[in-house]
């Protein structure tokens, strides 16, 4: 695999991880301590399409996205890329793992 394919893998990884981070940020911004938890969940789910309005399904999809993103970072970090990308891909891989563990143990 030459660096062109590695760049595509890196872009896919960044995109998938960004989607998960933005969804976590959505949950944090919607969560309100003054409302009951179920109201917070209902408002959070209202931002998702009808077929994706299950907290466990959302968590499962996000976990799969993080695994794919981590794999992309791992593979692209081993291919001919600039040195700065190798260290960046390792850091992003660790972030993917931490986010995946967080999602796994919170399982909304």
BAFI-3210 file (N, C-alpha, C; in Angstrom, 3 decimals, decimal comma, padded with zeros to 6 digits):
// residues 108
n [1|2|3|4|5|6|7|8|9|10|11|12|13|14|15|16|17|18|19|20|21|22|23|24|25|26|27|28|29|30|31|32|33|34|35|36|37|38|39|40|41|42|43|44|45|46|47|48|49|50|51|52|53|54|55|56|57|58|59|60|61|62|63|64|65|66|67|68|69|70|71|72|73|74|75|76|77|78|79|80|81|82|83|84|85|86|87|88|89|90|91|92|93|94|95|96|97|98|99|100|101|102|103|104|105|106|107|108]
n.u [000,849|000,679|001,416|-000,858|-003,154|-002,848|-003,268|-005,970|-007,060|-006,319|-007,856|-010,445|-010,424|-010,140|-012,523|-014,521|-013,908|-014,349|-017,109|-018,070|-017,044|-018,387|-021,004|-020,881|-020,349|-022,770|-024,497|-023,460|-024,005|-026,782|-027,577|-028,965|-028,891|-031,114|-033,344|-035,218|-033,512|-034,583|-035,918|-033,765|-032,545|-034,576|-034,614|-032,009|-032,113|-033,923|-032,484|-031,486|-031,959|-035,059|-034,644|-032,438|-032,911|-032,284|-030,646|-028,753|-028,249|-027,133|-024,819|-023,590|-023,148|-021,408|-019,258|-018,412|-017,649|-015,481|-013,720|-013,198|-012,060|-009,795|-008,447|-007,921|-006,164|-004,088|-003,180|-002,557|-000,551|001,600|002,381|004,160|004,401|004,559|006,787|005,592|002,969|002,985|003,391|001,170|-000,894|-000,645|-001,350|-004,013|-005,058|-004,869|-006,655|-009,016|-009,277|-009,624|-012,038|-013,708|-013,668|-014,842|-017,413|-018,227|-018,391|-020,219|-022,505|-024,909]
n.v [-001,175|002,093|005,549|006,993|005,380|005,021|007,602|007,901|005,972|007,158|009,500|008,406|007,243|009,535|010,877|009,034|008,912|011,579|011,806|010,213|011,619|014,068|013,176|012,346|014,813|016,034|014,593|015,436|018,170|018,165|016,914|017,684|018,662|019,448|018,228|015,127|011,992|010,386|012,242|013,695|011,682|011,223|013,691|013,702|011,454|012,411|013,823|012,006|009,822|008,001|005,206|004,882|005,358|004,195|003,834|001,772|000,752|003,001|003,258|000,817|001,131|003,310|002,146|000,251|002,027|003,275|001,121|000,538|003,004|003,006|000,802|001,817|003,917|002,437|000,864|002,842|004,165|002,509|002,535|004,038|007,131|010,584|011,253|012,653|011,862|009,208|009,259|010,782|009,129|007,035|008,321|009,006|006,455|005,541|007,344|006,518|003,973|004,652|006,127|004,106|002,269|003,894|004,278|001,614|000,974|002,817|002,466|003,813]
n.w [000,000|-000,947|-000,043|-000,786|-000,403|002,305|003,210|002,617|004,334|006,760|006,654|006,681|009,219|010,866|010,226|011,106|013,842|014,534|014,148|016,242|018,453|018,161|018,571|021,230|022,362|021,753|023,468|025,941|025,808|025,713|028,050|031,136|034,414|035,805|034,824|034,642|034,045|031,972|030,369|029,395|027,859|025,980|024,615|023,558|021,870|020,034|018,182|016,437|013,566|012,971|012,786|014,320|016,979|019,500|022,483|023,036|020,489|019,241|020,799|020,161|017,383|017,474|018,852|016,955|014,938|016,196|016,475|013,792|013,049|014,723|013,654|011,102|011,808|012,916|010,742|008,825|010,166|009,976|007,396|004,572|005,531|006,636|009,426|011,554|011,328|012,107|014,903|015,575|014,688|016,473|018,862|018,267|017,996|020,626|021,788|020,521|021,656|024,376|024,243|023,278|025,430|027,360|026,231|026,217|028,944|029,877|028,374|027,701]
ca.u [000,000|001,472|000,929|-002,187|-004,143|-002,681|-003,931|-007,409|-007,360|-006,200|-009,021|-011,602|-010,302|-010,425|-013,949|-015,297|-013,683|-014,995|-018,546|-018,299|-016,764|-019,487|-022,187|-020,665|-020,523|-024,214|-025,052|-023,028|-024,703|-028,212|-027,778|-029,276|-029,073|-032,401|-034,403|-035,028|-032,626|-035,337|-036,166|-032,494|-032,377|-035,556|-034,162|-030,819|-032,535|-034,675|-031,537|-031,085|-033,048|-035,973|-034,091|-031,285|-033,328|-032,093|-029,341|-027,811|-027,874|-026,211|-023,548|-022,998|-022,649|-020,233|-018,152|-017,922|-016,951|-014,187|-012,853|-012,770|-011,149|-008,539|-007,782|-007,394|-004,992|-003,026|-002,648|-001,930|000,652|002,691|002,687|005,040|003,769|005,507|007,045|004,628|001,720|003,127|003,134|-000,213|-001,789|-000,601|-002,143|-005,418|-005,407|-005,086|-007,908|-010,098|-009,407|-010,207|-013,445|-014,423|-013,848|-015,813|-018,735|-018,540|-018,742|-021,377|-023,615|-026,044]
ca.v [000,000|003,317|006,582|007,457|004,572|005,299|008,889|007,650|005,302|008,152|010,384|007,639|007,139|010,843|011,144|008,174|009,331|012,882|011,573|009,721|012,714|015,030|012,602|012,425|016,228|016,275|014,073|016,302|019,452|017,957|016,494|018,791|018,116|019,855|017,379|013,683|011,334|009,915|013,403|013,954|010,635|011,460|014,823|013,251|010,554|013,158|014,322|010,886|009,324|007,065|003,854|004,883|005,947|003,258|004,135|000,647|000,691|004,119|002,890|-000,251|001,720|004,121|001,236|-000,277|003,118|003,479|-000,010|000,757|004,150|002,545|-000,039|002,726|004,597|001,454|000,484|003,998|004,531|001,606|002,696|005,184|008,428|011,427|010,835|013,256|011,106|007,966|009,541|011,246|007,976|006,294|009,080|008,851|005,078|005,498|008,067|005,620|002,929|005,247|006,421|002,829|001,750|004,757|003,923|000,252|000,927|003,650|001,856|004,687]
ca.w [000,000|-000,967|000,872|-001,191|000,309|003,738|003,471|002,608|005,602|007,826|006,555|007,139|010,668|011,472|010,042|012,006|015,223|014,708|014,293|017,607|019,389|018,062|019,196|022,679|022,701|021,722|024,717|027,045|025,713|025,952|029,438|032,023|035,759|036,389|034,270|034,861|033,086|030,806|029,501|028,707|026,851|024,909|023,799|022,839|020,791|019,029|017,190|015,588|012,717|013,647|012,838|015,223|018,248|020,606|023,082|022,876|019,075|019,007|021,427|019,359|016,128|017,810|019,164|015,678|014,262|016,855|016,133|012,400|013,059|015,320|012,663|010,068|012,354|013,089|009,428|008,155|010,907|009,607|005,973|004,305|005,800|007,385|010,808|012,473|011,279|012,873|016,322|015,671|014,548|017,743|019,832|017,890|018,311|022,079|022,044|020,098|022,667|025,580|023,966|023,181|026,785|028,014|025,709|026,635|030,353|030,176|027,642|027,882]
c.u [000,889|000,786|-000,441|-003,285|-004,045|-003,346|-005,445|-007,830|-007,306|-007,416|-010,287|-011,583|-010,649|-011,920|-014,801|-015,135|-014,365|-016,504|-018,868|-018,089|-017,894|-020,765|-022,062|-020,843|-022,008|-024,856|-024,696|-023,779|-026,198|-028,487|-027,918|-029,595|-030,430|-033,559|-034,160|-034,207|-033,370|-035,684|-034,904|-032,276|-033,325|-035,120|-032,937|-031,206|-033,300|-033,765|-031,108|-032,251|-033,853|-035,371|-032,931|-031,648|-033,363|-030,709|-028,314|-027,353|-026,878|-024,842|-022,844|-022,412|-021,394|-019,032|-017,561|-017,139|-015,576|-013,217|-012,323|-011,776|-009,788|-007,751|-007,180|-006,137|-003,812|-002,371|-001,939|-000,663|001,850|003,114|003,591|004,275|004,807|005,642|006,023|003,319|001,812|002,846|001,698|-001,177|-001,795|-001,446|-003,637|-005,910|-005,682|-006,394|-009,114|-010,338|-010,054|-011,689|-014,266|-014,662|-014,877|-017,232|-019,160|-019,019|-019,887|-022,631|-024,939|-027,278]
c.v [001,231|004,399|007,128|006,698|004,805|006,623|008,726|006,961|006,280|009,076|009,675|007,523|008,436|011,157|010,320|008,596|010,674|012,723|011,123|010,841|013,742|014,480|012,607|013,869|016,612|015,795|014,987|017,629|019,320|017,629|017,707|018,203|018,450|019,000|015,923|013,070|010,923|011,054|013,771|012,943|010,874|012,626|014,436|012,378|011,289|013,741|013,242|010,452|008,235|005,673|003,736|005,445|004,929|003,525|003,008|000,514|001,796|003,781|001,804|000,264|002,544|003,251|000,645|000,803|003,356|002,343|000,151|001,916|003,750|001,665|000,816|003,441|003,645|001,111|001,667|004,447|003,666|001,757|003,902|006,512|009,281|010,970|011,409|012,473|009,816|008,196|010,020|010,071|007,123|006,994|008,940|007,436|004,918|006,214|007,220|004,547|003,478|005,559|005,138|002,227|002,574|004,413|002,531|000,209|001,850|003,060|002,560|003,915]
c.w [000,000|-000,142|000,481|-000,464|001,818|004,107|003,495|003,899|006,768|007,833|007,041|008,662|011,375|011,376|011,007|013,466|015,502|014,887|015,713|018,623|019,350|018,695|020,716|023,153|022,686|023,016|025,891|027,006|026,008|027,418|030,349|033,398|036,356|035,890|034,650|033,724|031,820|029,851|028,729|027,586|025,681|024,016|022,966|021,646|019,697|017,938|016,199|014,704|013,437|013,787|013,823|016,597|019,383|021,195|022,903|021,426|018,741|019,580|020,626|018,057|016,400|018,157|017,887|014,930|014,872|016,557|014,707|012,331|013,637|014,374|011,553|010,561|012,486|011,752|008,768|008,866|010,570|008,150|005,771|004,402|006,526|008,842|011,780|012,465|012,087|014,353|016,526|015,584|015,816|018,807|019,538|018,174|019,800|022,439|021,648|021,152|023,943|025,386|023,885|024,560|027,538|027,548|026,187|028,083|030,724|029,553|027,879|028,228]
res [x|x|x|x|x|x|x|x|x|x|x|x|x|x|x|x|x|x|x|x|x|x|x|x|x|x|x|x|x|x|x|x|x|x|x|x|x|x|x|x|x|x|x|x|x|x|x|x|x|x|x|x|x|x|x|x|x|x|x|x|x|x|x|x|x|x|x|x|x|x|x|x|x|x|x|x|x|x|x|x|x|x|x|x|x|x|x|x|x|x|x|x|x|x|x|x|x|x|x|x|x|x|x|x|x|x|x|x]
***
